[in-house]
């Protein structure tokens, strides 16, 4: 079973001028005891407009994907079915993808989407743990966006 964790964002304000100066998105807090494995690496993945990252799987790595810029759909093959999760800068959602569960991310945004991944174990050049897989019966074309 794939778990998700609703995240939140907050607009930020310049305390000197009172003007909005951006936004923050909470991705993880040390006191949230919700992850199945401890976090070992954090990285940002950029996905070009309309592009697909994957599908692929990691045999040992657990992933926790959160979109912090733009909008993505993460497609996870959970047993014999595909499950879709949408995460965006306006409705951030962290998707937990356990080891040996294939997934793909599709950028639904008209610009570059940024996906933060908190994972375990960390990537290492001597053990990349990246395996391409196919989703032959999944219709990726339903997510194609006008560019």
Residue pairs with C-beta under 8 A, 6 or more apart in sequence:
1 78
2 76
2 78
2 83
2 85
2 95
2 96
2 97
2 98
2 101
3 96
4 85
4 93
4 94
4 95
4 96
5 34
5 64
5 93
5 94
5 96
6 92
6 93
7 25
7 26
7 27
7 66
7 92
7 93
7 94
8 25
8 26
8 92
9 23
9 24
9 25
9 26
9 89
9 90
9 92
10 23
10 24
10 26
11 20
11 22
11 23
12 20
12 21
12 22
12 23
12 24
13 19
13 20
13 21
14 20
14 21
23 89
25 66
25 68
25 89
25 92
26 92
27 66
27 68
27 92
27 94
27 116
27 118
28 39
28 64
28 94
28 118
35 62
35 64
35 96
35 118
36 62
36 96
36 98
37 62
37 120
38 120
39 64
39 118
39 119
39 120
40 119
40 120
40 121
40 122
41 117
41 118
41 119
41 120
41 121
41 122
41 123
42 116
42 117
42 118
42 119
43 116
43 117
43 119
43 123
44 68
44 114
44 115
44 116
44 117
45 53
45 105
45 114
45 115
45 116
45 117
46 112
46 113
46 114
46 115
47 53
47 70
47 72
47 105
47 106
47 107
47 112
47 113
47 114
47 115
48 107
48 112
49 107
49 109
49 110
49 111
49 112
49 145
49 147
50 107
50 144
50 145
50 147
51 106
51 107
52 104
52 105
52 106
52 107
52 140
53 104
53 105
53 106
53 115
54 102
54 103
54 104
54 105
54 132
54 133
55 75
55 77
55 102
55 103
55 104
55 132
55 133
55 134
55 135
56 102
56 103
56 104
56 130
56 131
56 132
56 133
57 99
57 100
57 101
57 102
57 103
57 131
57 133
58 99
58 100
58 129
58 130
58 131
59 99
59 100
59 129
59 131
60 99
60 121
60 127
60 129
61 99
61 119
61 120
61 121
61 123
61 129
62 96
62 97
62 98
62 99
62 119
62 120
63 95
63 96
63 97
63 103
63 117
63 118
63 119
64 94
64 95
64 96
64 97
64 117
64 118
64 119
65 72
65 74
65 87
65 94
65 95
65 97
65 103
65 105
65 115
65 116
65 117
66 87
66 92
66 93
66 94
66 95
66 115
66 116
66 117
66 118
67 87
67 88
67 89
67 92
67 93
67 113
67 114
67 115
67 116
68 89
68 92
68 114
68 115
68 116
69 89
69 109
69 111
69 112
69 113
69 114
70 88
70 89
70 107
70 108
70 109
70 111
70 112
70 113
70 114
71 86
71 87
71 88
71 89
71 90
71 107
71 108
71 109
71 113
72 86
72 87
72 88
72 105
72 106
72 107
72 108
72 109
72 113
72 115
73 84
73 85
73 86
73 105
73 106
73 108
73 143
74 84
74 85
74 86
74 87
74 95
74 97
74 103
74 104
74 105
75 82
75 83
75 84
75 103
75 104
75 105
75 106
75 135
75 138
76 82
76 83
76 84
76 85
76 95
76 97
76 101
76 102
76 103
77 83
77 101
77 102
77 103
77 133
77 135
77 138
78 101
82 135
82 138
85 93
85 95
86 93
86 108
87 93
87 94
87 95
87 115
88 108
88 109
94 118
95 103
97 103
102 133
102 135
104 135
104 140
105 115
106 140
106 143
107 113
107 145
108 143
108 145
109 145
110 145
110 147
121 127
121 129
123 129
